[in-house]
Amino acid sequence: MKPSRKALTVDEVMSYPVISISPDESVHAAVLQMVHHDISSLIVVNDEGKDVGIITERDVIEKVVARSKDPRLVKVREVMSNPLKKISSDSSIVEALDKMRRSKIKKLGVERGGRLVGIVSERDLVYAIPAIYELIEKTAMERSRSIIRKEFYEGFCEECGMWSDSLSIVEGRLLCEDCMADLKIASEE
């Protein structure tokens, strides 16, 4: 049996485009960007455009607010988490969840061809649960169909009396393929 579809990938659930900020910007500017884009993190990129970390709501709360620091005076580089943990866009969401669990983080950068193309969060993966369930259900149905074995018998058809090496039991009677087809047509009329 060949499955009809591979596992759900990170590429299918990630958020994009990547919204970024310079490490030299203030935490206040970072928070304003997060609010403006309705997101909970920003990728921190240097002057060459290379990602050097991530700043999250949690970073702001723990490293600025909880310590009563002024977000206008604190630079992103002082509170960002680095390096940015990444995963390939063609990785399964199970791999993403496992990497997040092992690293004790909630977000991963998503790479394709060595380029950062998105971000995947625990929330993105939770939103994917209905699609995951549908995929599991479909796979289980396909497997159960392959388990059903159809047996054929040799002998005389009880409807037409002709010899057949592929008789099937239909309503307790041995029928050839032609008589089964005729029976099906008659029942549809």
DAPE-V430208 format. One line per field, one symbol per residue. ss: DSSP state (H for helix, E for strand, - for the rest). psi: psi as a letter, one per 30 degrees, with the letter a starting at -180 (. if undefined). burial: I if it has 9 or more other C-alpha atoms within 8 Angstrom, else O. Layout:
BEGIN
ss = ???
psi = ???
burial = ???
END
This chain:
BEGIN
ss = --------EHHHH-E----EEE---EHHHHHHHHHHH---EEEEE-----EEEEEEHHHHHHHHH---------EHHHH-E----EEE---EHHHHHHHHHHH---EEEEEE--EEEEEEEHHHHHH-HHHHHHHHHHHHHHHHHHH-----EEEE------EEEEEEEE--EEE-HHHHHHHHHHHH-
psi = kkkfkllkleefflkllkkllkfflleeeeeeeeeefhlglkkkkaffgkkfakkleeeeeefdefghljfffkleffflkllkkllkfgllfeeeeeeeeefhlfkkkkkkhgkjfakkleeeeeffeeeeeeeeeeeeeeeeefekkkkklkakkfefgkkkgiklkjhgkjkleeeeeeeeeeff.
burial = OOOOOOOOIIIOIIIOOIOOIIIOIIIOIIIOOIOOOOOOIIIIIIOOOOIIIIIIIOIIIIIIIOOOIOIIOIIIOOIIIOOIOOIIIOIIIOOIIOOIOOOOOOIIIIIIOOOIIIIIIIOIIOOIOOOIOOOOOOIOOIIOOOOOOOOOOIOIIOOOOOOIOIIIOOOOOIIIIOIIOOOOOOOOO
END
